[in-house]
Amino acid sequence: MQFVDHFTSSLLTAHFYHLISKSLIYFSSISVILFVFNMIITLIYICILF
């Protein structure tokens, strides 16, 4: 019974870490996209001003 509990908890931990890594990749890609978007808008703004 102890082994089953340990196995279940390790499975849950692995699933949890998988979810965390997926969400980290998701958030980092969103921040990169937002950064590029900001750069493009800033460049357009500078081109309009000058």
mmCIF file of the N, C-alpha and C atoms, coordinates in Angstrom:
data_MODEL
# 
_entry.id   MODEL 
# 
loop_
_atom_site.group_PDB 
_atom_site.id 
_atom_site.type_symbol 
_atom_site.label_atom_id 
_atom_site.label_alt_id 
_atom_site.label_comp_id 
_atom_site.label_asym_id 
_atom_site.label_entity_id 
_atom_site.label_seq_id 
_atom_site.pdbx_PDB_ins_code 
_atom_site.Cartn_x 
_atom_site.Cartn_y 
_atom_site.Cartn_z 
_atom_site.occupancy 
_atom_site.B_iso_or_equiv 
_atom_site.pdbx_formal_charge 
_atom_site.auth_seq_id 
_atom_site.auth_comp_id 
_atom_site.auth_asym_id 
_atom_site.auth_atom_id 
_atom_site.pdbx_PDB_model_num 
ATOM 1   N N  . MET A 1 1  ? 0.829  -1.203 0.000   1.00 0.00 ? 1  MET A N  1 
ATOM 2   C CA . MET A 1 1  ? 0.000  0.000  0.000   1.00 0.00 ? 1  MET A CA 1 
ATOM 3   C C  . MET A 1 1  ? 0.871  1.265  0.000   1.00 0.00 ? 1  MET A C  1 
ATOM 4   N N  . GLN A 1 2  ? 1.958  1.187  0.729   1.00 0.00 ? 2  GLN A N  1 
ATOM 5   C CA . GLN A 1 2  ? 2.889  2.318  0.778   1.00 0.00 ? 2  GLN A CA 1 
ATOM 6   C C  . GLN A 1 2  ? 3.456  2.610  -0.612  1.00 0.00 ? 2  GLN A C  1 
ATOM 7   N N  . PHE A 1 3  ? 3.759  1.546  -1.350  1.00 0.00 ? 3  PHE A N  1 
ATOM 8   C CA . PHE A 1 3  ? 4.323  1.692  -2.689  1.00 0.00 ? 3  PHE A CA 1 
ATOM 9   C C  . PHE A 1 3  ? 3.325  2.368  -3.623  1.00 0.00 ? 3  PHE A C  1 
ATOM 10  N N  . VAL A 1 4  ? 2.055  1.987  -3.510  1.00 0.00 ? 4  VAL A N  1 
ATOM 11  C CA . VAL A 1 4  ? 1.023  2.575  -4.368  1.00 0.00 ? 4  VAL A CA 1 
ATOM 12  C C  . VAL A 1 4  ? 0.884  4.069  -4.083  1.00 0.00 ? 4  VAL A C  1 
ATOM 13  N N  . ASP A 1 5  ? 0.895  4.430  -2.802  1.00 0.00 ? 5  ASP A N  1 
ATOM 14  C CA . ASP A 1 5  ? 0.806  5.846  -2.440  1.00 0.00 ? 5  ASP A CA 1 
ATOM 15  C C  . ASP A 1 5  ? 1.995  6.627  -2.998  1.00 0.00 ? 5  ASP A C  1 
ATOM 16  N N  . HIS A 1 6  ? 3.170  6.049  -2.857  1.00 0.00 ? 6  HIS A N  1 
ATOM 17  C CA . HIS A 1 6  ? 4.383  6.706  -3.347  1.00 0.00 ? 6  HIS A CA 1 
ATOM 18  C C  . HIS A 1 6  ? 4.325  6.872  -4.866  1.00 0.00 ? 6  HIS A C  1 
ATOM 19  N N  . PHE A 1 7  ? 3.869  5.830  -5.558  1.00 0.00 ? 7  PHE A N  1 
ATOM 20  C CA . PHE A 1 7  ? 3.767  5.863  -7.016  1.00 0.00 ? 7  PHE A CA 1 
ATOM 21  C C  . PHE A 1 7  ? 2.784  6.942  -7.460  1.00 0.00 ? 7  PHE A C  1 
ATOM 22  N N  . THR A 1 8  ? 1.620  7.003  -6.786  1.00 0.00 ? 8  THR A N  1 
ATOM 23  C CA . THR A 1 8  ? 0.605  7.997  -7.130  1.00 0.00 ? 8  THR A CA 1 
ATOM 24  C C  . THR A 1 8  ? 1.122  9.414  -6.896  1.00 0.00 ? 8  THR A C  1 
ATOM 25  N N  . SER A 1 9  ? 1.789  9.618  -5.769  1.00 0.00 ? 9  SER A N  1 
ATOM 26  C CA . SER A 1 9  ? 2.295  10.957 -5.465  1.00 0.00 ? 9  SER A CA 1 
ATOM 27  C C  . SER A 1 9  ? 3.383  11.368 -6.456  1.00 0.00 ? 9  SER A C  1 
ATOM 28  N N  . SER A 1 10 ? 4.229  10.418 -6.865  1.00 0.00 ? 10 SER A N  1 
ATOM 29  C CA . SER A 1 10 ? 5.273  10.756 -7.834  1.00 0.00 ? 10 SER A CA 1 
ATOM 30  C C  . SER A 1 10 ? 4.664  11.066 -9.199  1.00 0.00 ? 10 SER A C  1 
ATOM 31  N N  . LEU A 1 11 ? 3.595  10.347 -9.556  1.00 0.00 ? 11 LEU A N  1 
ATOM 32  C CA . LEU A 1 11 ? 2.898  10.638 -10.809 1.00 0.00 ? 11 LEU A CA 1 
ATOM 33  C C  . LEU A 1 11 ? 2.292  12.037 -10.768 1.00 0.00 ? 11 LEU A C  1 
ATOM 34  N N  . LEU A 1 12 ? 1.663  12.370 -9.648  1.00 0.00 ? 12 LEU A N  1 
ATOM 35  C CA . LEU A 1 12 ? 1.062  13.693 -9.498  1.00 0.00 ? 12 LEU A CA 1 
ATOM 36  C C  . LEU A 1 12 ? 2.131  14.781 -9.553  1.00 0.00 ? 12 LEU A C  1 
ATOM 37  N N  . THR A 1 13 ? 3.273  14.520 -8.917  1.00 0.00 ? 13 THR A N  1 
ATOM 38  C CA . THR A 1 13 ? 4.361  15.497 -8.930  1.00 0.00 ? 13 THR A CA 1 
ATOM 39  C C  . THR A 1 13 ? 4.885  15.706 -10.350 1.00 0.00 ? 13 THR A C  1 
ATOM 40  N N  . ALA A 1 14 ? 5.039  14.614 -11.092 1.00 0.00 ? 14 ALA A N  1 
ATOM 41  C CA . ALA A 1 14 ? 5.520  14.711 -12.469 1.00 0.00 ? 14 ALA A CA 1 
ATOM 42  C C  . ALA A 1 14 ? 4.528  15.496 -13.326 1.00 0.00 ? 14 ALA A C  1 
ATOM 43  N N  . HIS A 1 15 ? 3.238  15.232 -13.141 1.00 0.00 ? 15 HIS A N  1 
ATOM 44  C CA . HIS A 1 15 ? 2.202  15.942 -13.883 1.00 0.00 ? 15 HIS A CA 1 
ATOM 45  C C  . HIS A 1 15 ? 2.237  17.432 -13.538 1.00 0.00 ? 15 HIS A C  1 
ATOM 46  N N  . PHE A 1 16 ? 2.424  17.716 -12.239 1.00 0.00 ? 16 PHE A N  1 
ATOM 47  C CA . PHE A 1 16 ? 2.482  19.093 -11.764 1.00 0.00 ? 16 PHE A CA 1 
ATOM 48  C C  . PHE A 1 16 ? 3.655  19.836 -12.398 1.00 0.00 ? 16 PHE A C  1 
ATOM 49  N N  . TYR A 1 17 ? 4.840  19.204 -12.384 1.00 0.00 ? 17 TYR A N  1 
ATOM 50  C CA . TYR A 1 17 ? 6.018  19.830 -12.983 1.00 0.00 ? 17 TYR A CA 1 
ATOM 51  C C  . TYR A 1 17 ? 5.829  20.027 -14.485 1.00 0.00 ? 17 TYR A C  1 
ATOM 52  N N  . HIS A 1 18 ? 5.161  19.072 -15.134 1.00 0.00 ? 18 HIS A N  1 
ATOM 53  C CA . HIS A 1 18 ? 4.891  19.187 -16.566 1.00 0.00 ? 18 HIS A CA 1 
ATOM 54  C C  . HIS A 1 18 ? 4.003  20.398 -16.840 1.00 0.00 ? 18 HIS A C  1 
ATOM 55  N N  . LEU A 1 19 ? 2.969  20.566 -16.019 1.00 0.00 ? 19 LEU A N  1 
ATOM 56  C CA . LEU A 1 19 ? 2.079  21.715 -16.173 1.00 0.00 ? 19 LEU A CA 1 
ATOM 57  C C  . LEU A 1 19 ? 2.828  23.024 -15.947 1.00 0.00 ? 19 LEU A C  1 
ATOM 58  N N  . ILE A 1 20 ? 3.682  23.047 -14.919 1.00 0.00 ? 20 ILE A N  1 
ATOM 59  C CA . ILE A 1 20 ? 4.450  24.258 -14.618 1.00 0.00 ? 20 ILE A CA 1 
ATOM 60  C C  . ILE A 1 20 ? 5.365  24.618 -15.781 1.00 0.00 ? 20 ILE A C  1 
ATOM 61  N N  . SER A 1 21 ? 6.055  23.619 -16.342 1.00 0.00 ? 21 SER A N  1 
ATOM 62  C CA . SER A 1 21 ? 6.974  23.904 -17.444 1.00 0.00 ? 21 SER A CA 1 
ATOM 63  C C  . SER A 1 21 ? 6.212  24.373 -18.681 1.00 0.00 ? 21 SER A C  1 
ATOM 64  N N  . LYS A 1 22 ? 5.038  23.768 -18.942 1.00 0.00 ? 22 LYS A N  1 
ATOM 65  C CA . LYS A 1 22 ? 4.235  24.200 -20.088 1.00 0.00 ? 22 LYS A CA 1 
ATOM 66  C C  . LYS A 1 22 ? 3.767  25.637 -19.911 1.00 0.00 ? 22 LYS A C  1 
ATOM 67  N N  . SER A 1 23 ? 3.307  25.979 -18.706 1.00 0.00 ? 23 SER A N  1 
ATOM 68  C CA . SER A 1 23 ? 2.829  27.338 -18.473 1.00 0.00 ? 23 SER A CA 1 
ATOM 69  C C  . SER A 1 23 ? 3.982  28.338 -18.531 1.00 0.00 ? 23 SER A C  1 
ATOM 70  N N  . LEU A 1 24 ? 5.183  27.928 -18.070 1.00 0.00 ? 24 LEU A N  1 
ATOM 71  C CA . LEU A 1 24 ? 6.346  28.814 -18.147 1.00 0.00 ? 24 LEU A CA 1 
ATOM 72  C C  . LEU A 1 24 ? 6.714  29.097 -19.596 1.00 0.00 ? 24 LEU A C  1 
ATOM 73  N N  . ILE A 1 25 ? 6.704  28.055 -20.428 1.00 0.00 ? 25 ILE A N  1 
ATOM 74  C CA . ILE A 1 25 ? 7.002  28.231 -21.855 1.00 0.00 ? 25 ILE A CA 1 
ATOM 75  C C  . ILE A 1 25 ? 5.961  29.144 -22.499 1.00 0.00 ? 25 ILE A C  1 
ATOM 76  N N  . TYR A 1 26 ? 4.685  28.928 -22.133 1.00 0.00 ? 26 TYR A N  1 
ATOM 77  C CA . TYR A 1 26 ? 3.578  29.724 -22.660 1.00 0.00 ? 26 TYR A CA 1 
ATOM 78  C C  . TYR A 1 26 ? 3.750  31.198 -22.303 1.00 0.00 ? 26 TYR A C  1 
ATOM 79  N N  . PHE A 1 27 ? 4.014  31.463 -21.005 1.00 0.00 ? 27 PHE A N  1 
ATOM 80  C CA . PHE A 1 27 ? 4.158  32.844 -20.553 1.00 0.00 ? 27 PHE A CA 1 
ATOM 81  C C  . PHE A 1 27 ? 5.381  33.515 -21.159 1.00 0.00 ? 27 PHE A C  1 
ATOM 82  N N  . SER A 1 28 ? 6.473  32.775 -21.299 1.00 0.00 ? 28 SER A N  1 
ATOM 83  C CA . SER A 1 28 ? 7.680  33.378 -21.858 1.00 0.00 ? 28 SER A CA 1 
ATOM 84  C C  . SER A 1 28 ? 7.474  33.715 -23.332 1.00 0.00 ? 28 SER A C  1 
ATOM 85  N N  . SER A 1 29 ? 6.761  32.856 -24.065 1.00 0.00 ? 29 SER A N  1 
ATOM 86  C CA . SER A 1 29 ? 6.500  33.156 -25.475 1.00 0.00 ? 29 SER A CA 1 
ATOM 87  C C  . SER A 1 29 ? 5.580  34.365 -25.603 1.00 0.00 ? 29 SER A C  1 
ATOM 88  N N  . ILE A 1 30 ? 4.596  34.483 -24.697 1.00 0.00 ? 30 ILE A N  1 
ATOM 89  C CA . ILE A 1 30 ? 3.704  35.645 -24.715 1.00 0.00 ? 30 ILE A CA 1 
ATOM 90  C C  . ILE A 1 30 ? 4.495  36.920 -24.444 1.00 0.00 ? 30 ILE A C  1 
ATOM 91  N N  . SER A 1 31 ? 5.412  36.872 -23.469 1.00 0.00 ? 31 SER A N  1 
ATOM 92  C CA . SER A 1 31 ? 6.191  38.068 -23.145 1.00 0.00 ? 31 SER A CA 1 
ATOM 93  C C  . SER A 1 31 ? 7.117  38.444 -24.298 1.00 0.00 ? 31 SER A C  1 
ATOM 94  N N  . VAL A 1 32 ? 7.679  37.443 -24.983 1.00 0.00 ? 32 VAL A N  1 
ATOM 95  C CA . VAL A 1 32 ? 8.532  37.723 -26.141 1.00 0.00 ? 32 VAL A CA 1 
ATOM 96  C C  . VAL A 1 32 ? 7.716  38.374 -27.253 1.00 0.00 ? 32 VAL A C  1 
ATOM 97  N N  . ILE A 1 33 ? 6.512  37.859 -27.501 1.00 0.00 ? 33 ILE A N  1 
ATOM 98  C CA . ILE A 1 33 ? 5.641  38.433 -28.535 1.00 0.00 ? 33 ILE A CA 1 
ATOM 99  C C  . ILE A 1 33 ? 5.278  39.875 -28.188 1.00 0.00 ? 33 ILE A C  1 
ATOM 100 N N  . LEU A 1 34 ? 4.947  40.115 -26.911 1.00 0.00 ? 34 LEU A N  1 
ATOM 101 C CA . LEU A 1 34 ? 4.611  41.471 -26.479 1.00 0.00 ? 34 LEU A CA 1 
ATOM 102 C C  . LEU A 1 34 ? 5.807  42.407 -26.621 1.00 0.00 ? 34 LEU A C  1 
ATOM 103 N N  . PHE A 1 35 ? 6.998  41.893 -26.309 1.00 0.00 ? 35 PHE A N  1 
ATOM 104 C CA . PHE A 1 35 ? 8.211  42.709 -26.426 1.00 0.00 ? 35 PHE A CA 1 
ATOM 105 C C  . PHE A 1 35 ? 8.453  43.106 -27.880 1.00 0.00 ? 35 PHE A C  1 
ATOM 106 N N  . VAL A 1 36 ? 8.329  42.151 -28.797 1.00 0.00 ? 36 VAL A N  1 
ATOM 107 C CA . VAL A 1 36 ? 8.517  42.429 -30.228 1.00 0.00 ? 36 VAL A CA 1 
ATOM 108 C C  . VAL A 1 36 ? 7.459  43.417 -30.717 1.00 0.00 ? 36 VAL A C  1 
ATOM 109 N N  . PHE A 1 37 ? 6.222  43.237 -30.255 1.00 0.00 ? 37 PHE A N  1 
ATOM 110 C CA . PHE A 1 37 ? 5.129  44.132 -30.615 1.00 0.00 ? 37 PHE A CA 1 
ATOM 111 C C  . PHE A 1 37 ? 5.431  45.561 -30.157 1.00 0.00 ? 37 PHE A C  1 
ATOM 112 N N  . ASN A 1 38 ? 5.921  45.691 -28.920 1.00 0.00 ? 38 ASN A N  1 
ATOM 113 C CA . ASN A 1 38 ? 6.302  47.008 -28.396 1.00 0.00 ? 38 ASN A CA 1 
ATOM 114 C C  . ASN A 1 38 ? 7.418  47.633 -29.209 1.00 0.00 ? 38 ASN A C  1 
ATOM 115 N N  . MET A 1 39 ? 8.412  46.829 -29.594 1.00 0.00 ? 39 MET A N  1 
ATOM 116 C CA . MET A 1 39 ? 9.524  47.337 -30.392 1.00 0.00 ? 39 MET A CA 1 
ATOM 117 C C  . MET A 1 39 ? 9.035  47.860 -31.738 1.00 0.00 ? 39 MET A C  1 
ATOM 118 N N  . ILE A 1 40 ? 8.143  47.110 -32.381 1.00 0.00 ? 40 ILE A N  1 
ATOM 119 C CA . ILE A 1 40 ? 7.620  47.519 -33.689 1.00 0.00 ? 40 ILE A CA 1 
ATOM 120 C C  . ILE A 1 40 ? 6.836  48.818 -33.566 1.00 0.00 ? 40 ILE A C  1 
ATOM 121 N N  . ILE A 1 41 ? 5.985  48.916 -32.542 1.00 0.00 ? 41 ILE A N  1 
ATOM 122 C CA . ILE A 1 41 ? 5.195  50.132 -32.331 1.00 0.00 ? 41 ILE A CA 1 
ATOM 123 C C  . ILE A 1 41 ? 6.109  51.322 -32.059 1.00 0.00 ? 41 ILE A C  1 
ATOM 124 N N  . THR A 1 42 ? 7.145  51.098 -31.255 1.00 0.00 ? 42 THR A N  1 
ATOM 125 C CA . THR A 1 42 ? 8.098  52.174 -30.960 1.00 0.00 ? 42 THR A CA 1 
ATOM 126 C C  . THR A 1 42 ? 8.825  52.621 -32.225 1.00 0.00 ? 42 THR A C  1 
ATOM 127 N N  . LEU A 1 43 ? 9.218  51.671 -33.064 1.00 0.00 ? 43 LEU A N  1 
ATOM 128 C CA . LEU A 1 43 ? 9.902  52.012 -34.316 1.00 0.00 ? 43 LEU A CA 1 
ATOM 129 C C  . LEU A 1 43 ? 8.986  52.803 -35.243 1.00 0.00 ? 43 LEU A C  1 
ATOM 130 N N  . ILE A 1 44 ? 7.727  52.391 -35.349 1.00 0.00 ? 44 ILE A N  1 
ATOM 131 C CA . ILE A 1 44 ? 6.764  53.113 -36.186 1.00 0.00 ? 44 ILE A CA 1 
ATOM 132 C C  . ILE A 1 44 ? 6.571  54.533 -35.653 1.00 0.00 ? 44 ILE A C  1 
ATOM 133 N N  . TYR A 1 45 ? 6.452  54.642 -34.322 1.00 0.00 ? 45 TYR A N  1 
ATOM 134 C CA . TYR A 1 45 ? 6.280  55.946 -33.681 1.00 0.00 ? 45 TYR A CA 1 
ATOM 135 C C  . TYR A 1 45 ? 7.463  56.861 -33.973 1.00 0.00 ? 45 TYR A C  1 
ATOM 136 N N  . ILE A 1 46 ? 8.683  56.313 -33.873 1.00 0.00 ? 46 ILE A N  1 
ATOM 137 C CA . ILE A 1 46 ? 9.900  57.088 -34.150 1.00 0.00 ? 46 ILE A CA 1 
ATOM 138 C C  . ILE A 1 46 ? 9.932  57.510 -35.622 1.00 0.00 ? 46 ILE A C  1 
ATOM 139 N N  . CYS A 1 47 ? 9.555  56.608 -36.510 1.00 0.00 ? 47 CYS A N  1 
ATOM 140 C CA . CYS A 1 47 ? 9.541  56.925 -37.943 1.00 0.00 ? 47 CYS A CA 1 
ATOM 141 C C  . CYS A 1 47 ? 8.530  58.023 -38.243 1.00 0.00 ? 47 CYS A C  1 
ATOM 142 N N  . ILE A 1 48 ? 7.391  58.010 -37.564 1.00 0.00 ? 48 ILE A N  1 
ATOM 143 C CA . ILE A 1 48 ? 6.378  59.045 -37.783 1.00 0.00 ? 48 ILE A CA 1 
ATOM 144 C C  . ILE A 1 48 ? 6.878  60.388 -37.244 1.00 0.00 ? 48 ILE A C  1 
ATOM 145 N N  . LEU A 1 49 ? 7.521  60.345 -36.079 1.00 0.00 ? 49 LEU A N  1 
ATOM 146 C CA . LEU A 1 49 ? 7.972  61.589 -35.452 1.00 0.00 ? 49 LEU A CA 1 
ATOM 147 C C  . LEU A 1 49 ? 9.088  62.245 -36.246 1.00 0.00 ? 49 LEU A C  1 
ATOM 148 N N  . PHE A 1 50 ? 10.038 61.443 -36.746 1.00 0.00 ? 50 PHE A N  1 
ATOM 149 C CA . PHE A 1 50 ? 11.212 62.040 -37.391 1.00 0.00 ? 50 PHE A CA 1 
ATOM 150 C C  . PHE A 1 50 ? 11.137 61.949 -38.898 1.00 0.00 ? 50 PHE A C  1 
# 
